[in-house]
């Protein structure tokens, strides 16, 4: 449209220009959309984040340190995990513990089970993961994550020794900290048996005592009643002079050694240190750090039995009247100087570690933690004919070994044809009194069951698989 002055009007000018711009922009917009679509089509999968490792319980009760690997899920069809023994190896792309390679599928909960080399308690491992899409395009590797294997299994190597008490305990001020006061009111205190309390080459038994009543009857300080192999430390008069007595089996013969003491001195209401040592040649008795008696006696100490060690009584009898503190048992014979150090309330850095140490500071616990054997990855199979015949095929052993190929798992078949839970069938094995039948002899009832218990104790399994019952269907019948 032209006005009177010959200029193009505003409206007439804009309309064709707008059409032109739109016409020119259409290919540009379409090109951008196509380019974006292509970029999206060729984009790599999202890099995994939020890596986490979780311990898994073994369904067979074995100690295998199994872990599940988890990361934040994105759209992917397969994954690739590297696990290395060091961060440097992982950075170099070396999965010396496990290189899964590209794999598909995950377990319930979006977890990948670690299936590499066996992981030991307390160790650390480094891992990373990448994922693939449907076109096998790989994402970048994730940031590394540390898998710290639980040290609980390692800590189990050291455990609190057993023991206990009966009756109301009376803790009083002791020579060091607190002490345990015995009054003869039905209180029993004991420690469970273990081998170090029955050393055969040498020993020391020591304690602080504060007697309140001293008669001729025996008052037990420490007593482990293993029959002829008993060990004791006590005050009293046993058909001899009143004093400090000890008892041991030496060279296959039980003997007691008493040393006269000043009854008034020990009963003065103060704390006194008492000790007895044996080094394979001499018994020595000490009072307040000074040697007061010695007896030559050669031989090994008797070390059989499994009776608990009692403090302040002999299983409730021969009760000590007073307080006892800082009881310790050694597997060596302390020297004169070392006993004097104990009586002086000190011990150097090189002082022998006790086999047992009871401080009675508000508890009757043994202060010496013990070496506890970790359960082996041993599987025992126990039962009748079904279990017995499994050793001919090995299907179960094969399946378990394939499931955990990098672990040392052993198996022992203790099945016995036609056996029952009482070990009736296996009672014929090894019995010199029973050669014609597998019914237990009159004087050997329970022989088969004890045989089974001994076999289990020998193999020390972590897991026992039991398969009884088929033979029980024919019990009390003519078949």
DRENTILUM-734904 format. One record per residue: residue in three letters; y negated, z, x negated of N, C-alpha, C in turn. Coordinates in steps of 0.001 Angstrom, whole numbers, plus 500000, padded with zeros to 6 digits. Atoms other than C-alpha are relative to their C-alpha. Layout:
residues N
alaYZXYZXYZX/...
This chain:
residues 479
unk501186500000499145500000500000500000498764500000499109/unk501214500151500815496608498933498612498795500429500811/unk501216499591499293493366500664499530498872499001499776/unk501106500929500060490036499140499757499522499741498573/unk500460500154501369489316499655496047501032499282499146/unk499017500780500735492504497802495012500986500825499209/unk499032499152500721494436500792493726501253500220500839/unk498740499681499300497986501532494600499917501416500539/unk500030498652499427498221504484496890501067500929499406/unk499103498983500589499913507684495867501392499922500598/unk498698500024499325502666507431498410500787498773499614/unk499314501247500354503418503819497653500480500021498567/unk499638499959501407503542504602493921501221500890499756/unk498942499025500268505897507578494084501352499563500533/unk498702500316499385508557506190496330500875499142499120/unk499111500789500841509841503412494084500354500689498700/unk499691499266501255509601505650490952501103501011500232/unk498959498998499701511698508397492601501349499353500133/unk498730500704499849514338505904493557500547499572498660/unk499575500441501328514381504604490036500583501150499178/unk499519498836500770514758508095488515501381500439500471/unk498703499563499462517613509022490806501086499029499605/unk499023501024500361519318505746490114500416500141498548/unk499688499848501437519074506309486357500745501294499696/unk499396498681500277520205510013486529501451500080500445/unk498619499924499501523457509379488413501032499819498891/unk499010500139501083525329508016485372499992501163499037/unk500099498862500946524003510903483221500748501205500541/unk499325498852499378525233513577485663501496499805499997/unk498570500290499986528587511876486036500588500124498602/unk499512499912501385528896511659482238500161501452499574/unk499921498575500346528162515377481826501187500658500680/unk498867499433499281530691516275484498501322499577499379/unk498776500493500638533331514079482903500227500651498649/unk499874499362501317532577515535479456500449501445500132/unk499597498605499794532847519076480777501447500110500410/unk498596499983499574536118518248482478500926499759498826/unk499173500293501184537475516799479245500060501197499061/unk500029498833500879536342519827477236500887501115500538/unk499137498973499398538035522143479696501459499638499854/unk498600500444500096541183520066479556500544500227498608/unk499526499860501371541318520280475778499693501379499399/unk500307498664500506540167523960475437501288500770499725/unk498841499172500328542620526354473743500088501190500936/unk499865498794499168544033529338475668499144501145499464/unk500814498844500379542062532560475612500753500859498990/unk499389499158501039542721534747472545500407501338500606/unk499559498711499437544807537833473495499159501156499463/unk500742498795500371542980541168473417500747501225500537/unk499433498756499464543796544813474148501434500251499571/unk498623499821500483546929544937471975500376501482499990/unk499513498626499919549018548079472467501506500023499766/unk498557499816500211552446549318471366500421501325500617/unk499525498802499304554461551820473408501446500288499637/unk498602499664500304557631553712472431500881499868501225/unk499047500185498909560701552952474536501194500915499800/unk498815499149500069563551555316475347501247499131499945/unk498747500734500092566993554126474357500951500492501084/unk499170499616498862569306554086477367501344500582499589/unk498737499425500468572307555027475228499786501273499204/unk500284498760500712570561558002473638499988499857498494/unk500019500215501440570431556415470178498567500113499478/unk501311499867500636567568556980467742499710498698499270/unk500217501336500549566360553405467143498520499656499847/unk501442500250500113562549553703467266499630498641500597/unk500290501251499308562160550926469833498600500035500611/unk501366500076499491558724549720470928499818498755500864/unk500415501130499188557224547455473580498594499593499600/unk501298500524500398554262545221472685499297499436501226/unk500737500358498790551576544689475324498618499491499606/unk501374500445500168548309542754475510499470499562501361/unk500603500411498734545872541747478194500414498566500306/unk499442501296499652547440538842480017498918498996500392/unk500827501112499577545746535485480425500924498875500436/unk499124501121499622547005532093481581500705499432498765/unk499217500557501101549767531242479108501445499843500448/unk498597500249499655553338530007479198500960500533498952/unk499145499458501052554693531292475872499147500771499008/unk500699499125500935553787533648473040500692499981498643/unk499489499952501368554297534171469308499475501282499358/unk500372498702500571554308537630467673500397500046498531/unk499709499714501405554105538491463973499847501496499783/unk500060498578500355554886542022462751500261500110498504/unk499909499926501455554355542887459095499958501445499530/unk499959498654500576554852545893456845498677500388499355/unk501317499689500551551277545652455540498968499094500649/unk501074500786499414547926544406456757499777498709499216/unk500178501195500830547736541989453807501028498931500339/unk498963500968499634551036540360454710499690499360501352/unk500316500541498679549944539993458311498856498995499904/unk501131500917500160546656538394457251500431498683499376/unk499475501214500635548670535926455159500963499248500910/unk499110500662499051550725535017458219501466500230499726/unk498610499687500342553899536663456914500492501131500907/unk499395498977499146555915538530459553501300500462499392/unk498783499590500707558357540234457183500858500954500819/unk499206499151499115559423542699459882500504499229501220/unk499563500814498861559516540218462750499068498813500170/unk500706501230499642558442536623463299500751499430501188/unk499272500369498787559367535908466881500110498492500175/unk500078501405499668558415532245466830499560499851501449/unk500411500179498606557191530721470117501143500331500961/unk498983499601499021559069532322472994499376500064501383/unk500436499892498620558860532393476747500607501235500639/unk499456498897499233559358535213479184499611501349499439/unk500331498627500366558395538870479160500805500934500886/unk499256499035499211560107541994480368499106500573501089/unk500727499412498887559070543957483427498787500774499497/unk501219499336500419555536545222483162499203499204498991/unk500736500824500940554350542323481016500132500466498572/unk499761499429501320555927543760477882500948499109499200/unk499093500677500921557542542139474856500699501077499170/unk499254499005500771560299544234473290500079499569498540/unk499894500280501430560111544443469513501469499861499620/unk498609500259500359563316542926468107500136499627498525/unk499963500301501423562689542878464389500818500996499200/unk499308499085500886563848544920461429499851501437500505/unk500031498612499545564635548599462039498745500696499476/unk501209499252500348561542550820462028500392501444499707/unk499669498625500368561832554146460234498932500955500511/unk500903498993499444560251557352461516498797500205499089/unk501221499731500733556650557856460467499342498798499349/unk500572501169500669556036554311459181498948499336500887/unk500975500795499267553214551965460185500313498521499819/unk499807501449500047553459548259460983498775499353500649/unk501155500719499484550765545675461717500485498763500756/unk499533501135499221551096543015464391498832499268500667/unk500956500824499281549226540189466096500772499008500848/unk499342500907499069549951537635468796499077498824500311/unk500720501143499453548901534180469912500806499475501175/unk499326500491498794549705532413473190499820498490500098/unk500007501450499808550373528834474280499859499686501490/unk500107500423498613549451526946477452501106499004500322/unk498946500907499550551531524459479408500101498750499140/unk499984501173500859550531521667477011500278500374498532/unk499635499491501318551660523809474036498800500096499068/unk501191499740500793548079524292472897499978501496499674/unk499944498601500443547904527517470855498617500609499953/unk501253499271500169545189530105471007499870500421498539/unk500143499386501319543791531666467883500791501309499985/unk499300498720500111545581534736466561499092501128500458/unk500774498827499579544489538033468038499580500810498777/unk500304499037501044542900540754466004501237500869499752/unk498794499203500274545564542874464237499970501362500682/unk499843498668499420546858546073465781501047500759499201/unk499076499168500777548662548970464107501024500642500933/unk498905499325499295552036550158465393500421501183499136/unk499644498787500742552532553751464248501271500590500601/unk498711499493499515556146554801464558499930501518500066/unk500039498555499809556504558305465894500701500713498858/unk499375499187501046557223560923463258500804501136500588/unk499254498907499364558944563164465821501404500099499460/unk498634499975500523562366562135464553500024500607498613/unk500043499429501337561307563002461016499784501502500071/unk500262498574499875559962566374462159501232500759500449/unk498800499324499531563274567135463795500926500388498862/unk499186499608501140564745567405460329499807501477499677/unk500251498604500227563182570840460238499811500665501352/unk500052499385498691563758573088463210500157501502499916/unk499926498555499946563509576742464189501439500439500144/unk498655499436499888566688578732463630500116500804501283/unk499770499278498760568253580327466666500042501499499803/unk499946498538500004568310583996467558499580500519501358/unk500411499456498719567359586386470326499947501504499987/unk500101498551499860566983589902471638500418500408501395/unk499647499423498710568050592155474464499336501354500105/unk500716498744499835566080595053475874498523499843499704/unk501443500019500207562413595927475590499690500241498534/unk500338499907501406561046595303472116498734500825499813/unk501133499125500300558635597810470572499419499598498650/unk500646500419501239556329596211468017498916501012499632/unk500939498988500482554344598693465927499352499491498718/unk500615500354501272552110598594462863501061500022498906/unk498967500119501019554258597432459985499469500153498592/unk500410499988501407554206597406456229499077498824499727/unk500845501189500065552760593914456504499919499444501419/unk500111500465498621551411592940459922500671500976500944/unk499267499160499068553700594238462646501440500200499542/unk498593499701500262557196595725462551500690500249501326/unk499212499764498794560001596284465052500591501400499940/unk499529498618499953560772599857466065501232500101500881/unk498739499804499286564302600775467129500125501480500361/unk499879498610499528564977603893469207501375500304500574/unk498670499775499451568581603458470251500070499822501492/unk500064500142498543567558602531473801500549498657500457/unk499348501224499548569865599540474154499357498720499517/unk500642501198500534567761597127472108500922499341498983/unk499223500783500971569632594394470281499161498814499544/unk500729501125500580568081591848467951500937499287499046/unk499053500725500839570024589084466264499458498635499606/unk500279501363500455569832585797464391501300499219500043/unk498800500829499926572263582960464963500519499682498596/unk499358500311501278574709582113462223499612498622499489/unk500061501295500675574134579314459732500460500200498563/unk499284499941501265575692578488456407499254500759498914/unk500757499369501079572867579742454189500039501526500065/unk499849498542499909573408583287455490501347500451499458/unk498660499690500503576949583106454079500220499378498621/unk499897500578501343576258581972450508501170500645499248/unk498789499518500675579334582316448308499778500405498540/unk500200499718501416577888582457444786499201501267499753/unk500881498850500207575179585089445138499217500260501271/unk500813499687498826572966586848447659499069501155499711/unk500911498845499984570118589300448241499687500316501447/unk500446499530498688569403591365451346498932501054499736/unk501112499081500249566052593146451422499239500260501285/unk500767499646498805563871594940453988499084501174499693/unk500819498808499979561087597425454534500476500871501162/unk499540499093498955562153600516456513499107501244500043/unk500705498726499810560458603602457942500816500831500986/unk499116499216499123563172605935459278499244501158500661/unk500567498866499275562294608572461877501011501128500167/unk498943499001499841565624610360462091501152499611499098/unk498943500308500968568292610586459398501133501017500122/unk498803499178499943571714611994460187501066499425499095/unk498911500522500828575102611410458567500568498689500543/unk499455501235499426575984608645460977499294498790499396/unk500551501227500574575457605089459836498862499478500856/unk501102500675499340572179603396460673499864498614499368/unk499956501370500503572335599639460356498599499429499808/unk501223500759500259569490597743458744500275498515500252/unk499584501401499833571267594370458589501519499978499987/unk498541500097499974574835593513459546500420498675500625/unk499409501241499504576660590223459936501507500213500026/unk498616499562499818580088591051461330500937498805500076/unk499046501101500071582417588265460176501375500500499568/unk498695499448500353585555590406460035500006500520498569/unk499902499570501394586658590931456448498898499401499135/unk501092500622500755583754588724455347498634500522500435/unk501268499449499529581078590981456864499061500284498831/unk501040499643500967577813591664455070499073501005500664/unk500804498960499368575768594788455645499117500728498995/unk500881499089500721572960597020454463499664501110500985/unk500144498899499048572764600494456023499707501301499269/unk500181498636500478571824604144455589501049500884500639/unk499062499057499418574242607027456116501023500477499013/unk498910499479500820577399608652454861501310499554500625/unk498730500518499494580711606857455301501141500594499186/unk498956499333500768583148609406453945499615500204498546/unk500483499845501367581009609609450823498617500600500025/unk501337499417500052577557610631449723499049499308500959/unk501007500621499159574598610070451998499115499137499117/unk500835500859500811572589607147450793499877498609500573/unk500176501405499645572037603398450848501293499265499708/unk498691500637500107575204601396451495499877498481500214/unk499876501442499788576081597724451232501474499660500087/unk498612500418499858579261595851452109500134498500499906/unk499739501425500181580642592451451044501482499780499746/unk498677500426500447583896590583450650499816499283498671/unk500140500561501338584145589874446940501389499741499430/unk498697500344500568587069588037445412501140500154500977/unk498962499911498983588972588099448715500267501408500504/unk499781498616499570588659591864449228498686500606500454/unk501215499373499500586150593715451376499813501360499348/unk500306498702500600584429596631449675498600500423500381/unk501307499436499710581496598934450348499522500803498809/unk500588499354501161579163600295447705498860500890500463/unk501020499040499589577162603453448401499320500643498805/unk500789499381501068574384604847446232499251501198500589/unk500690498818499473573148608433446790498482499850499930/unk501464500050499933569487608712447826499479501358500443/unk500668498791499549567035611520448441499619499822501462/unk500226500178498571567140611859452208498590500394500406/unk501356499552499658563863613753452349498957498969499584/unk500955500998500470562105611055450322499963498804500943/unk499959501171499109563288608206452536499487500363501383/unk500431499579498664562506610242455656498618500609500036/unk501329499386500071558945611132454664498976499334500915/unk500913500653499070557443608861457333499226498846499401/unk500677501115500656556261606244454831500948498790499939/unk499191501210500140557432602678454303500692499992498642/unk499210500106501228560195602163451745500701498644499971/unk499358501299500174561588598939450353501413500206499481/unk498592499890500409565390598637450105500551498600499778/unk499424501311500296567442595803448648501341500168499323/unk498726500079500710570914594869447440500176498562499541/unk499772501336500533571835591911445232501419499902499446/unk498711500266500638575062590323444029499911498636499333/unk500134501239500774575194587657441301501321499397499557/unk498681500482500400578942587025441052500691500911499025/unk499426499058500963579453589834438545499620501446500279/unk500471498633499795577425592869439593499325500145501353/unk500739499558498830576286594607442772498904500944499526/unk501106499132500397572864596196442367499240500444501248/unk500709499428498863571026598497444789498630500485499535/unk501376499681500372567258599059444797499326500817501098/unk500847499241499091564866601543446371498580499975499448/unk501408500107500396561106600908446244499825499272498672/unk500145500852501170561548598272443561500743500465498765/unk499273499467501151563631600427441239501503499926500238/unk498541500050499879567327599871440579500555501418499973/unk499451498649499915569228602974441680501525500012499897/unk498543500039500107572819601777441419500474498622499594/unk499422501275500433574999599079439866501510500151499894/unk498540499979500049578691598216440155500497498644499542/unk499414501249500490580634595614438178501102499552500959/unk499002500551499081582649593381440499499917498485499933/unk500002501452500147583612589776439821500698499329501173/unk499355500771498949584480587142442386498988499315500891/unk500859500711499053583117584802445010499853500806501274/unk500238499332498728581610586130448197500761499296501112/unk499384500596498824583535585601451408498938499365500874/unk501024500714499233581678583019453458500489499428501306/unk499473500504498731583773582482456564499387500751501172/unk500478499346498788582854583318460124498765499336500561/unk501167500556499314580129582473462600499289501046500842/unk500615498927499221579006585857463886498495500038499771/unk501439499855500206575298586452464451499701501164499062/unk500461498898500840573373588689462084499149500931500862/unk500732499024499199572088591885463735499045500796499129/unk500987499151500662569016593890462809499878501303500771/unk500200498708499364568719597600463508501187500536500756/unk498792499510499353572222597895464920501171499098499629/unk498804500821500140575778596638464712500427499614501403/unk499748500460498625575817594728468020499805501133500994/unk500317498917499088574249597763469713500535501347499567/unk499465498742500513576120600430467726499389500288498624/unk500532499602501311575184602344464566498526499635499909/unk501391500417499828571563602043465645499093500672498984/unk501010499476500908568697602467463207498955500752500806/unk501023499200499326566211605181464199498707499893499207/unk501243500198500726562809603960463122499565498553500048/unk500569501342500018560959600777462217500534499197498816/unk499523500929501030562113597751460223499017498842499926/unk500972501074500193559890595052458741500450499103498847/unk499844500942501112560055591952456514501443499930499465/unk498611500167500432563829591427456427500172498600499427/unk499736501317500571564885588599454131501360499956499328/unk498692500257500595568178587134452991499862498797499082/unk500058501083500974568485584969449887501407499522499658/unk498735500542500486571232582705448621500144500144498502/unk499952499709501432570533583915445085499818501493499824/unk500225498592500329570483587312443398498636500116499329/unk501309499811500598566877588292442779500115500890498765/unk500002499205501223566144589719439349499317501345500244/unk500663498698499885564917593272438740498499499824500210/unk501432500229499900561390591935438311499629499428501361/unk500293500595498696561548589873441494500112501024501121/unk499894498945498993562756592841443550498799500932499917/unk501185499152500182559938594919442057498764499326500584/unk501136500728499424557477592189443078499998500101501514/unk499911499849498555558744592312446657499538501382500427/unk500382498635499659558354596082446712498510500226499788/unk501435499904500226554836595623445366499191499158500947/unk500685500799498996554019593266448203499496498667499519/unk500459501290500514553652590103446147501184499164499560/unk499008500927500510555588587043445132499255498789499457/unk500667501114500631554600584251442777500363498675500637/unk499750501332499466554571580530443450501436499547499767/unk498635500413500334557973580130441796501047500926500597/unk499060499050499408559526582910443883501009499236500857/unk498984500734499220562831581766445435499711500042501493/unk500186500100498546562610580604449022501161500693500700/unk498903499308499312564592582920451330500829499043500851/unk499166500743499053567496581592453347499683500422501421/unk500417499489498703566267583752456213498904501023499805/unk501146499113500173563027585669456744499485500389501382/unk500410499497498696562194587856459752498860500995499797/unk501190499182500234558664589291459727499709500945501158/unk500174499167498811558745590767463259498528500188500365/unk501406499971499599555074589927463846499867499564501459/unk500085500304498582555267590062467612501129499145500524/unk498849500786499566558499588045467714501163500288499060/unk498809499812500840562023588062466334500425498670499381/unk499681501318500539561841584458465121500241500047498498/unk499764500203501425563185583413461763498870499120499466/unk501125500749500544560206582275459693500454498784499191/unk499487501114500793562407579946457639500575498960500939/unk499455501085499203562851576664459428501117499350499219/unk498809500521500663566107574933458698500083498499500039/unk499710501422500013567279571481457832500967499703501137/unk499189500366498846568611570022461051500450498555499845/unk499510501360500138570823566999460799499585499155501196/unk500318500927498924569480564089462771501285499385500554/unk498797500632499460572005562618465143500179498606499426/unk499691501344500468573687559595463640500080499074501211/unk499816500969498925573753556421465686501483499709500137/unk498547500033499851577396557150466315500332500118501476/unk499575499993498601578988556383469675501494500270500049/unk498586499677499807582273558039470605500418499653501418/unk499431500299498694584440556801473460501184500919500231/unk498985498994499711586590559486475056500568499746501387/unk499409500175498691589057559145477883501489499738499922/unk498577500273499900592495558060479002500332498572499613/unk499481501328500340594237554686479033498900498941499972/unk501075500981499959591128552699479994499243499965498671/unk500746499920501267589231553910476918500908499670498833/unk499071500211501110592281553868474678500213498513499719/unk499711501426500185592891550154475264498758499157499708/unk501216500735500340589262549201474667499982499588498528/unk500019500327501430589958549196470921500689498668499705/unk499336501281500221592033546028471383499059498810500238/unk500851501114499596589118543966472665498604500043499368/unk501290499877500660585826545296471335498825499390500724/unk501102500593499260583667543847474108498765500901499983/unk501133499074499937581524546951474384499292500088498647/unk500582499897501334581002547305470629499194498743499670/unk500694501259500278580048543623470392498682499933500757/unk501215500069499190577533543852473238498923500928499457/unk500983499048500530575858546946471760499438499530498669/unk500448500466501311575703545454468267499060498804500133/unk500871501152499784574186542201469543498642500439500544/unk501257499519499430571558544168471465499089500598498932/unk500788499387501072570450545987468304500532499519498648/unk499364500592501189571404543652465428499505500562498678/unk500561499518501268569164545289462825500220501492499781/unk499761498558500115570451548829463320501452500279499640/unk498662499589500420573435550622461858500597500909501073/unk499357499261498915575485551708464872501508499976499779/unk498549499929500198579059552917464466500667500519501263/unk499247499657498794581757553444467070501324500644499604/unk498709499351500227584824555668467283500699500138501351/unk499234499913498761587461555280469979500960501181499895/unk499155498810499968589027558679470710500841500055501274/unk499186500038498789590842557551473840501471500252499704/unk498575499711500134594440558583474405500668499628501316/unk499338500481498793596774556886476867500482501151500867/unk499571499023498986597390558935480040499385501376499799/unk500608498695500239595108561719478804499110500401501166/unk500927499495499004592979563917481056498955500863499302/unk501104499243500593589952566136480540500484501246499268/unk499460498838500692592206568958479352500722499617498703/unk499315500439501206593670566840476562501501500171500086/unk498573499732499814597153567204478046500868499012499231/unk499160501000500659598553563929476719499886500080498487/unk500161499978501450597085564252473255500508501301499382/unk499509498739500550598544567769472922501290499817499221/unk498773500226500771601754566218471582499695499648498550/unk500312500508501327599910564908468543499684501158499055/unk500273499012501030600077567167465504500531501380500283/unk499468498680499700601879570085467169501422500125499477/unk498666499804500573604833571290465138500945500668500987/unk499167499295499017606038573261468157500341499129501192/unk499858500815498799606078570349470549500369498572499603/unk499540501313500462608174567332469561500679499189501088/unk499254500699498959609841566389472857499163499677501235/unk500793500187498787607112566523475459498529500119499675/unk501422499788500206603379566285475784499451501084500905/unk500459498791499344603277569437477836499726501057498925/unk500329499041501052601549572145475769501034501122499910/unk499097498863500149603860574815474333499354501278500535/unk500516498767499398603514578296475784498991500697499087/unk500892499291500910601890579694472679498896499103499447/unk501041500896500473599608576712472216499252499346501159/unk500730500554498866597902576260475553498596499604499545/unk501304500490500403594766574216475169499997499283498672/unk499931500646501318596025572599471959499336498621500023/unk500554501346499923595108569071473103498492500003500136/unk501445499920499820591629570076474234499318500404498702/unk500568499592501282590963571855470953500073498871498986/unk499885501159500882592216568778469156498864499018500270/unk501078500900499633589708566666471062498654500540499531/unk501252499390500450586887569100470319499834499847498495/unk500066500128501455587730568999466626499673498560499599/unk500279501408500315587697565185466633498538499662500282/unk501407500233499694584273565148468294499098500675498973/unk500803499305501004582942567725465858500022499254498673/unk499878500732501263584207565652462949499122498759499978/unk500783501238499970582500562442464064498525500253500276/unk501391499617499758579287564212465212499220498876500688/unk500640501161499356578253561523467753498640500327500590/unk501254499872499263574809560934469200500239499775501489/unk499704500346498611576333559527472388501506500027500216/unk498587499975499627579669560151474094500147499275501337/unk499703500731498769580946557686476683501366500452500489/unk498786499374499464583551559316478904500594499120501091/unk499308500808499003586154557429480924501318500618500417/unk498803499370499448588626559706482729500092499685501491/unk499894500093498552589971559525486246501142499159500511/unk498925500864499498592522556729486551501308500751500085/unk498720499256499992595421558998485617499977501124501015/unk500080498884499054594106561759487894500463499593501392/unk499543500456498683595026559606490900501474500268500205/unk498560499770499905598674560298490096500357501469499760/unk499732498590500250598279564050489550500789500620501152/unk499206499252499024600741566332491331500823499084500906/unk499115500887499256602896563414492435501249499769499155/unk498760500284500722606335562144491452499850498797499091/unk500176501218500812604873559085489756499564500369498599/
